[in-house]
Amino acid sequence: MNESPAEGKTYSGFVAIVGKPNVGKSTLLNNLLGVKVAPISPRPQTTRKRLRGILTEGNRQIVFVDTPGLHEPQDALGEFMDREVYEALSDVNAVVWVVDLRHPPTPEDEQVARALRPLVGKVPILLVGNKLDEAKYPEEALKAYHALLPEAQARAISALDPKQVAALRAELLALLPEGPFFYPEDFAKSDQSFEEWAAEIVREEAMKRLWEEVPYAVAVKTEEVAERENGLLYVKAVIYVERPSQKPILIGQGGRKLKEIGQAARKQMEALLGRRVYLDLEVKVYPNWRKDPEALRELGYRSSLE
Ligand SMILES: Nc1nc2c(ncn2[C@@H]2O[C@H](COP(=O)(O)OP(=O)(O)OP(=O)(O)O)[C@@H](O)[C@H]2O)c(=O)[nH]1
């Protein structure tokens, strides 16, 4: 653990961001931090792994833990994702429970509320009704969610509104108990390696462009990152699919889809790094990787307990 800053008291803690798939958890995390650390797509269950985002402001530090959307697992990947949520909840100072105000609660929201119940009275639980900008009956919806866990403190926001996100950020910073920083003040905003981040960006761009079952069959692994003489950063990533029939869907006619995915991911990388990137993508088949615990580990879905 790192004691910091040099003088005076410090306040620090872990804040878990939980909720069912697609409610805006990753969007909220990225906007709380002011940088993009988590992948976002209109597809539910884009987030697969727990991810830490680190926010340091003055003498206060929050380590956010973004979690996959809690859902009924269909396979080994799904079980891994739910386990990630329960582990994230085991040792936190506050919980942000995100719900979608455009719709009333579903059984999945009830499942999240049940998972949070043991924390009542132990740590603050902030119920964040998100997507206020597009909600027709936000007050009624928030009330219905609040009824699932009346002990939570409820508020409505849009994760896309910088002012509302800043207010939530200030509220969370104020909740922190006194304690030393977990990361040095100048630590990057996420604990992901560049290789992991690059793979997540490619997966995000692929998921946005695929339909039905195919987005969920995609896994991405960064195989190489190398400096090139002309100032280019060379990044080689492999996109894995589960069946040979999925490969042409990803590549598209005349390679068009893969090119689109590559261009969009490269742009995101260049924007973050402020330099030119050569992104080399390849598509391979890894039969039924989602059902195979060994394959999950190989593709980076490793529990932090291992
Ligand atoms: N209109 C509106 N859309 C939002 C808001 N917040 C997030 N979204 C959109 O909701 C979709 C899902 O957002 P994510 O941040 O990926 O959601 P998530 O909860 O992390 O999803 P999982 O990875 O499935 O757990 C994306 O298309 C976002 O752009 C909001 O406040 N208003």
The ligand as an SDF file (V2000), in Angstrom:
LIG
                    3D

 32 34  0  0  0  0  0  0  0  0999 V2000
  -29.3280    7.8150  -23.3930 N   0  0  0  0  0  0  0  0  0  0  0  0
  -28.4040    7.3590  -22.5750 C   0  0  0  0  0  0  0  0  0  0  0  0
  -27.6750    6.2860  -22.9300 N   0  0  0  0  0  0  0  0  0  0  0  0
  -26.7350    5.8450  -22.0730 C   0  0  0  0  0  0  0  0  0  0  0  0
  -26.5010    6.4860  -20.8140 C   0  0  0  0  0  0  0  0  0  0  0  0
  -25.5190    5.8020  -20.1800 N   0  0  0  0  0  0  0  0  0  0  0  0
  -25.1450    4.7880  -21.0010 C   0  0  0  0  0  0  0  0  0  0  0  0
  -25.8730    4.8000  -22.1430 N   0  0  0  0  0  0  0  0  0  0  0  0
  -25.7950    3.8400  -23.2790 C   0  0  0  0  0  0  0  0  0  0  0  0
  -26.1820    2.5530  -22.8270 O   0  0  0  0  0  0  0  0  0  0  0  0
  -25.4720    1.5140  -23.5220 C   0  0  0  0  0  0  0  0  0  0  0  0
  -24.8220    0.5650  -22.5250 C   0  0  0  0  0  0  0  0  0  0  0  0
  -23.8150    1.2580  -21.8180 O   0  0  0  0  0  0  0  0  0  0  0  0
  -22.6080    0.5350  -21.0830 P   0  0  0  0  0  0  0  0  0  0  0  0
  -21.8840    1.5810  -20.3360 O   0  0  0  0  0  0  0  0  0  0  0  0
  -21.8480   -0.3500  -22.0220 O   0  0  0  0  0  0  0  0  0  0  0  0
  -23.4290   -0.3950  -20.0880 O   0  0  0  0  0  0  0  0  0  0  0  0
  -22.9430   -1.4900  -19.0310 P   0  0  0  0  0  0  0  0  0  0  0  0
  -23.9110   -1.4620  -17.9180 O   0  0  0  0  0  0  0  0  0  0  0  0
  -21.4970   -1.2920  -18.7140 O   0  0  0  0  0  0  0  0  0  0  0  0
  -23.1520   -2.7990  -19.8470 O   0  0  0  0  0  0  0  0  0  0  0  0
  -22.5570   -4.3030  -19.6400 P   0  0  0  0  0  0  0  0  0  0  0  0
  -21.1880   -4.2650  -20.1940 O   0  0  0  0  0  0  0  0  0  0  0  0
  -23.4990   -5.0800  -20.4680 O   0  0  0  0  0  0  0  0  0  0  0  0
  -22.6300   -4.6830  -18.2060 O   0  0  0  0  0  0  0  0  0  0  0  0
  -24.4810    2.2510  -24.4250 C   0  0  0  0  0  0  0  0  0  0  0  0
  -25.0380    2.3030  -25.7190 O   0  0  0  0  0  0  0  0  0  0  0  0
  -24.3790    3.6410  -23.8020 C   0  0  0  0  0  0  0  0  0  0  0  0
  -24.0340    4.6370  -24.7310 O   0  0  0  0  0  0  0  0  0  0  0  0
  -27.3090    7.6480  -20.4730 C   0  0  0  0  0  0  0  0  0  0  0  0
  -27.2190    8.2580  -19.4140 O   0  0  0  0  0  0  0  0  0  0  0  0
  -28.2400    8.0170  -21.3890 N   0  0  0  0  0  0  0  0  0  0  0  0
  1  2  1  0
  2  3  2  0
  2 32  1  0
  3  4  1  0
  4  5  2  0
  4  8  1  0
  5  6  1  0
  5 30  1  0
  6  7  2  0
  7  8  1  0
  8  9  1  0
  9 10  1  0
  9 28  1  0
 10 11  1  0
 11 12  1  0
 11 26  1  0
 12 13  1  0
 13 14  1  0
 14 15  2  0
 14 16  1  0
 14 17  1  0
 17 18  1  0
 18 19  2  0
 18 20  1  0
 18 21  1  0
 21 22  1  0
 22 23  2  0
 22 24  1  0
 22 25  1  0
 26 27  1  0
 26 28  1  0
 28 29  1  0
 30 31  2  0
 30 32  1  0
M  END
$$$$
